[in-house]
Amino acid sequence: MPPIFDPWQAYVIAAEVSMATNAGAGALAALRSQRLAQLVAAAAAHSPRYRRLLAGCDPATVRLEELPVSRKAELMRDFADWVCDPALSLPALRRFVAEPANIAADCLGPYTAWESSGSTGEPAIFVQDARAMAVYDALEALRRPLLRPLDRLFDPWSLTERIAFVGATGGHFASTVSVERLRRLQSGLAPRLRGISFLQPLDRLCAELDAFSPTVVATYPSAAIVLAQEREAGRLKAAPREIWTGGETLSAAGRAYLKQAFGCPVANSYGASEFLSLAFECSRGVLHLNSDWAILEPVDAHGRAVPSGHAGSTTLLTNLANHLQPLIRYDLGDRVRLLPEPCGCGSHLPAIEVHGRDDDTLCLPGGAGMPAVQVVPLAVSTVLEEEAGLFDFQLVQQGPRDLLLKTRGEGEKAQRTLHKAREALAAFLEAQGARGVRIQCRAGESTKCGRSGKFRRVVSQAAKPGDGC
């Protein structure tokens, strides 16, 4: 039985997304206000949790910043009162996502379910109805950038494309479910759309990609970097004409390396388990938030809005598409910066910068009498990529002062790169105020993946209590 799909609703939503793509700022603001009122009204009417929290609020006039912040752990604890369909049972959902055979199958009725990767704690389960899936489908289809316009002119339906998604194909993660759902909905697409597990040995992964010969590879930036290195080394023969990345931060150096290694354009996107298609790049490589269907609020550690142009400690998401499982001012965990100036491409969809959440922040000792130094993972990645050209790495904090820098690379070149990376990282950490840090390097080492298959490039195994952070 194919996954749930409502053709008429899909058509209506696609028309709305198409019209809003080129809408002005005023029209987008009006859509947000209208959809926020509809979401609040639905939550107040059908979710016991929000019926309590929204008591006395008028959905038509309520201000978003007046509503309480919600967090994953508390919502999952209160699951039965959170969701708007009492038939949605958390134990039943957990049994459902425990079975790989259920990936993309209808869940407890006309719903689609997936789980988060658990990078910020225990995985959550998110359930979508046909309307929410129609929104995600339309955003994916209509706002993904055209990297090869001439090819689309001669092949508007992408009938010659072969798309490989490289990720954790055995789990109920949003990307995996979405790929399998498309395969089930469109039988003609199934032979040309394939999920390939990145959790298998690298030589087998390369062999599978070579056999499939994809024209498009969609994966995480860290995985794309590894594949690029395999291609440069001659161990990967596949020559995709596009690389799509998402789920992690893609640095400027990483993008340049991918373009050079594969000889094709690269497009990055931003999404989450809580909202599949938050932002896509424009022709200038700038991410634009799909603000007609999602609201992002960068806030500080106390939940207060930060000035425009600044990244907060975290970001609050309001999903305007999902009325089944209301996400209103949900603490997403990502650090997002809303750019204060409009993008030169002319779009009125807000331009944003995103820093992911999967890696750990290092906590290192300062000098005598000085506070501990915290180093965000993005800074580590930038230093190693920009100053040492090291892309395939994992930095593990094994103790308060002990770091282990690993790479899969082997041979003299890998050793030289590691030496350069160690010097660059040591100088950077000292400049940050860290003292007495010892950096050990190892080549030819495997790196640790998270449950979703995403590589965690900066991992802390050091105990935090009592070390000053």
N, C-alpha and C positions, 0 to 999 in steps of 0.2 A: 504494500500500500504506500503510495507516495506521501511525502510530508504535506502538512496542511498548506493550502495556497488558495487565496481568494482572487480570481482574475479581475473582477470588477474593482475591488478595493485596490489591487495593485495598479490598475490603470489610473484610477483617481489620484492616488498618492504620487505616482510618477508624473502626472500632469502638474500637481501642486509643486513638486520639487523642481521640475523644469521651469515653471514660471518664476519661482522664488530665486533661482540661481542668478538671474540678472536683475533682481528687484533692488530698489533703493533702500537706504537705511531706514526710512520711515515705514515702508511696507514690511520690512523684516521685523521691526520692533512691534508693529501691530499684530503680526502673526504670532510672535512670542507671547504677547499679552493674552491673546485669545486662547492659545493652546495651554498656557499656564493656568488660566481660569478653568478650562475644561479638565485639566489634570487634577487640580485641587478639588473641584467639585466631585469628580469620580472617586478620589481617595476618601473624601469625607463621607461619601454615600456608601462605599463598599468595603473599606478597610477599617476594622475596629480600632486599630492603632491610630490611624489618622482621624478617625471620627472623634477620638478623645483630644488629640493634639490640635485639631482645627475647630474645636467647639467655639462658636461665637464669631468665626471668621466668615466674611463674605467672599466667596471665590472670585467674584468679579472685581473686587477692589483690593484684595489682600496684597501686600508688598512682600516680595520674595525674601528680602533680608529680615523680615519680622518672623519668619518661620524657623523652627528649630533645626539644628544640624543633625543629620542621621549618620550612623556609622555601621559598618558591615557586621561587627560582632553583635551589637545590640539588635539589629534587624533580624539576624539569623536566630538569635535566642527567642525573639518574639515573632517567629515566622508565621504561625497560624493567624495571629492578629494583624500581621503586616499585609499579607496578600489579599486580593479582592475577590478571589474565588475560594470559598471554604473547602472545595474538593481538593485543593492543592495541599497535600500532606508532605511534610519534610521527610519523614522516614521513607515514604514511597518514592519521593524524588531521589533520595540517596541510593535506594536500591536500583532505580532506573539508570542513574549515571554510573553505577558500578559495573554495568554490563556494556562492553564495547559494541556488542551487536545492536544496541539501541541508538547508536550515534545517528542523529538526524531523524529518528523515528518520532511519530507523534507521541506526546507525553501526557498521560492522564487526561486524554481528550484532545481538543484541537490546539495543542500548544507545542512549542519548540523549547527545549531546555539545554542549557550548557552550564559548566562550572568554571569558576575562576581558577587561575593557576596556583593560587595560594601564596603568591610572593609577599603578601603583607599579612600572613597569618593563615588560619584555617580557610580552605576554599569555600566560597559561597556558591549557591546555585541560583541561576537567573532563568526565569521563564518568560517566554514571549508569546503573544497571541498573533493572529494573522495580520493585524494592523501594524504592529511593531515590526514584524518581519518585512512587510511591504515597504515601510519607511527605509529600513536598512538596505533592502534590495535596490530601491530607487536611488538612494544616495551613492551606493557602490557603482551602479550602472551609469548614472548621469553626471557625477561630479569627479570621477576618476580622470586624471589628465590624459589627453591624447598625446602619447609620446611619438607616434609615427602617423601623422595625419594623412600622408599620401597612401599608406597601406589601408587605412580606414576608408579612404575614398573608393578604392577598388574592392575592398572586402568589408563593407559596413557591418556585417553580422559576425565578423571575426570567425568565419568558417574555416580558415586555414590556421588558426592559432592552436597551439598546444600549451596548456598552462599547467605548470607543476607547482604545487604548494609544498614547501619543505618545512616540516614541523613535527609536532608530536601527534601522529595520526591515530594513535590508539586510545586517546582520551577524549572526553566530552568537553573540549575547549572550544571557544567561540569560533575561531577560524576553522578548526577541523570540522565542526558541525556544519558550518556554512558551506564549506566545499562539498561535503557529502550530500547535503541537502540539494545543492544545485545539480549534482550528478543524478540524484533520484528524480528530481522534477523534470529534467530535460534529458531524455534518453540519448538524443543525438549528441549531447555535449559530453556524456560520460567517457567516451574513449579519448577525448581531447582535454580532459581535466582530471588530474591525478594528484592524490596526496602521497607524498614520499616521506618516510620517517627519517628524521635527522638523528634519531637515537640509535640507529644501526651503525656498524663500523663504517668509517669514512670511505674505504675502498668500495664497499657494497653500495653506499649512497651514490658515489660517482658513477658506478656501473649502471645503476638504475636510471640515473639522469641521462647518461649517454644513450641507453637503449630507448628511452622515451623521446629524446631530442626536443626538449621544450623550446618554444619561441618566447615564452614568458616564464620567469621564475619568481615566485612570491615567497618571501621568508622574512626572518628577523635580520636586522643589520649584522649582528654578530655571526649568524650562520652564513650570510652572504659573503662576509669577509673570508671565512674559512673556505668557502667554495671558490672564491676568487684566487686564493692562494693555491688551491689544488689545480685550478686552470693554468695559472702561471707556471706551475711545476710540471705541467703536461699530464697530470693524472686525471684531469677532467676534460673531456673533449667537447661536451655540449656547448653550443654557442647561442645562448638566448639573445633575442633582439630587444628585450626589455627586462629590467629588474625592478620588482616592486618590493619595498620593505615597509615594515611597521612593527609596532609592539615594543620597540626600544628606541633610544636616541640614536640618530644617524648624524655623525659629525661631518663637517665640511671635508676633512681629510679622508674620512671613510668613504664618502660619496665619490670623491675624486679617484680614490683607489679602485672602487668598483667599476667606475666608468672606464678607467684605463685597462683593468684586467679583462673585462668582458667586451670592451669596445662597443658599448650600447648605452642608451639613456637609462637613468635611475629615477624612480619616483618614490617618495616616502609618504606615508599616511599615518594617521593617529586614530587609534580606536581602543576600546576597552571591553571587558566582559560586560560591563554595565551599560555600554552604548557602543555598538559594534563599529560605527562609522562616524567618528567625531569630526575629523578634519582630513582634507586632501590638499595636495599642493597645486598651486596655479602654475602658469607657464614660466614664472620667475622663480620657482622653487620655494615659494612661501606657503606655509600651511594656513588654510582658511577654515575656521570653525563653521560647522553646519548649524548656525545659530537660529535657523528657523525651527529646528527640532531639538536642540540641546542648549542648555545654559551652563556656562562655566564661570565660577566666581573664585579667583585667587584670593586667599585669605592668609592672615598671619597665624602664629601658633595659638592665639586666643580666639580665632574665628572671626576676626575683624577684616573687612575689605582692605586690600592694599591699593596704593595709588596706581593709576593706569601706567603701564610701562614697566611695572615691577612684578617679579615672580614672588608668590607667597610661599609660606611653609607647606601648604597643601592647596588643593583645589576642590571646590564643591560642585558637584554635578546635579543638574535637574534634567531628567530624561522626559521630554514632552511626548514621546511616542508610546511609552509603555504604561498603560493604565491598569494592567493586571497586577503589577508588582511595583508600586509607586516608589520612585527614587527622587526625592525632593531634598535638595541641599545635602546630597550624599558626599561624604568625605572620600574622594577618589584616591588620594595619596600622591598623585602626581604634582609636580611643580610646573605651573603654566604661567606664561607671561602674555598678556594681551597687549599687542603692539599699539602704541598711541596714534601712530600715523597710518592713514589708509595705504593700502598696497598699490603700487604703480600699475598693476594689471587692470585696475578699474573695478574689481569686485567690491561689493559692500559687505560681503561676509567677513567678519572680523579676522584679521591676521594675528596669528599666535606663534609662540615658541614653546616647545614642550621639553621637559626633562623627565625621563622615566623614573620608575620607582623600584625596579627589581634589585638593584645593587645596594650594598651596604655603605654606610658612611664610616670612614676610618676614624678611630679615636686614638690619638697618639700623645705621649707625654711631652709637655713643654719643658723649658729650662727650669732651673731651681727657682722655686717660689712662683712659677708661672702656671697659668691654667693649662689644662689639656687642650690639644689642637684637634679640631674636627675637620676632616677633608672629604668633600662630597665626591662621589664616584665619577661624576662627569669631569671633574678637574683631573682626576687620575687618568681617565681615558684620553683626555685632550693632550696632556703632557706626553704620554707614551706614544700616541699616534702622531702628533704634530712634530715633536722634537726627536723621536727615535724611530719613527716609521714602524712601530710594533703594533700590529692590529690583532693578531691571534694571541691573546694572553688571558691569564687569570691571575689576579693579585689576591692572595689570601693572608689576612692578618691572623697569625697563629698565637700571638701573645701581645702584651702591651707595647713592646718595642720590636717585635719580630714580624717581618713580612716575607712571604714567599712569592716570587714572580715566576710564573710558569708559562711555557709556550709549547705548542705541539711541534713546532719546527725543529729540525735536526740539522746537524752539520755545522761547518765553520761559519756560514752566513748567519745562522740562527744564533750562534754564540756571540758573534760580533754585534748583532742587533740587541741581544739581551744585555751585553756590556754597556752599550750606549743608552739603553733604556734605564738600566740601574743608575747610571750617573745622572741622567736627566731627572729621574724620580727623586733621587737623594737630594739633589740641589733644590728641587721644588719644595720638598717637605721641609728642608732646613729653612728655606725662605718663608715658609708658612709658620715657622716657630717651633717645629717638632725637633726634639733633641734625642740623640742616642739611638736612632732607629737603625736596625740591622736588616739589610735586604739580601736574601738568598735567592739565587736564580737557578732554574732548572729548565733545560731544553728536552724535547721529546716526551713531555708529560701530558697526560690526558687532563681535560678540564671538566669541571662539574656542571651539570645542567640542573635547572630547576625542573619541577614536575611537568611543566608545559613544553619542555624542550628548549627554552630560552637559555642562553648561556649567561650565567652570572659572572660578570667580569671582575667585580670587586666583592669579596666575601670576607666577613669578619667572624672568626672563631674565638676571638678574645672575649673574656668576660667583661661586661660593662660595669656592673656594680662596683663602686669604690675606686674606679680608675679616673674619676674626675669628669666623666662625660654624663 
